[in-house]
Amino acid sequence: MLTASINRIALTGTLLTIVSIAGGCSAVDRLSQIGEQPKLTEIDNPTARPGYKPVQMPMPKPEAVSYNANSLWRNGSRSFFKDQRAHQVGDLLTVTVSISDQANFANESQRSRKTTDDSGVTDFFGKGLLTGAAATLFNDRIFTGDSQSSYDGKGSIVRQETLQTSIAAVVTQLLPNGNLVVEGKQEIRVNFEKRELIVAGIVRPEDIQSDNTIDSSKIAQARIAYGGHGQITDVQQPRYGSQVLDVLLPF
């Protein structure tokens, strides 16, 4: 018993030591900045930062450059008279997300059932020939049962969602019929909270406007997700233990 208590105390001390070491540097930095303005980071070379990885995006097939005699233009070059809207893999276009959804639902159902079963046999096992206490051992009713159940359920849903923003998406695939598969992701971090906006779907080139923008309502198979994670989201979410109990408890 004493050994188990000592082991628990040692384990607790070890965990506290690990937590203190892990958060020590952060705590020291925060204490050193009391009363001072947050310092801005110095301008440096992004490629020299630890963990830097080059960006790899879908790119169109390379097109051989050919020059024509007595011509100022060459194939594959951008020109002022060329349609600048997205039309091939790797091109960018702006998706205008405008969602205004409102729904009200109210449902009610009632159910009631009552069942009674009663059966009997007269003079069961020659009851009429018995006297005294023996006659009370047998009843005329062999089986008697009553059951009653009722159910009353009500439910309502009131939902109102509004989302208006813009995001740049990249063309990731060109379908055989000319439609474009686009996907865009945007991350915004404010303090210790990061917000993510993801848009993906299939776009018809004819629906892209002259300024290279398209409304989200014209995207087929649209997948739009807006959320995030951080300290605020952690506080708003129930603890893992509560989530596990919500799944496992049958009541």
C-alpha positions, 0 to 999 in steps of 0.5 A: 500500500505504501509502495503504491502511494510512493509510486503515484507521488513519483509519477505525479512529480515526473509529469509536473516536471515535464509540463514545467520544462515544456512550458518554461520557455514560454512562461519566461518569454511572457514574463519578460514582455510585461509592460512592453509592446509585442516585438515584431519579428525581423525581416528574413529569408523565408527559405532559411526558416526551419521546416521550410518546404517548397510549394508544389501546385498542379501545373499545365503541361509545358508548351514548346515555344516557337517564334514566327518570322516577322511576328511580335508574338510567340505561342504560350505568352500572355497578351493584352488581347487574350482572355485572362480568365482561368482555363487550364491547370494551375490558373487562379480564380476568385470564388465569392462565397455568399451563403444566406440560409434559414430554415424552420422545422417543427415536428410532433408525433403521438402514439398510444396502445393498450392491450388486455388479455384474459383467459380462463378454464372452468373447474380447472383440475377438478376444482369443484371436487376440492374443499378447504385450502386445497380449493384456493390453490387453483384459479379459474383464470390461467392467464391474465395480462394487461399492457399499456404504452404511450409516446409523445415526441416533439422536435423543432429546428431553427437555423440561420446561417450567413457567410460572405467572403472571397477566396482564391482557388486554383484549377487542379484538373481539366475535365474532358468536357472542358469543366474545371475542378477548383480548390482553394484553402485559406488560413487566418490566425489571430492570436491563438485562434486559427480560422480555415476556409475551404472551397472545392468543386466543379466550375463551368468556364462560361460561368466565370465572369470577366474579372475572373470571379465566380459565385459559389452558387454556380459551383457544382459538387461544392464543398465549402467548410468554414471553421477553425481550432485554437484556444477559443474553440477548445473551450467551446467544445466538450471534453473528450471524456464527455464526448466518449460518454455521449457515444457509449451511454445508451440512456 
